[in-house]
Amino acid sequence: MEPHVLSLYILRALARHQIRERRVTLQTLVDELGVRRVDVRRTVSLLHEQGYLDVVRLHLSMAGFALGIGLLDRKLPELRRVASASEAA
């Protein structure tokens, strides 16, 4: 799983929850995205360092919210790479 792809999913999920004024926890994101907690925590920390969200409140900054809103109607890359038939064998 690529962190930059997971960050798109996290931004989109947080924007959706922020619009609906729902409180989000790390576990909310883990359950919603079906991703390991450690991956979500690491990616949320990176987004915090880059200024896209407040890690304490799990609330998007204005820049993060703008990105998340822009992703609402977009088809995002797959979270996990699908193995080809030769890789599966």
Buried (B, 14 or more C-beta within 10 A) or exposed (E): EEEEBBBBBBBBBBBBBBEEEEEBEEEBBBEBBEBEEEBBBEBBEBBBEEEBBEBEEBBBBEEBBBBBBEBEEEEEEEBEEEEEEEEEE
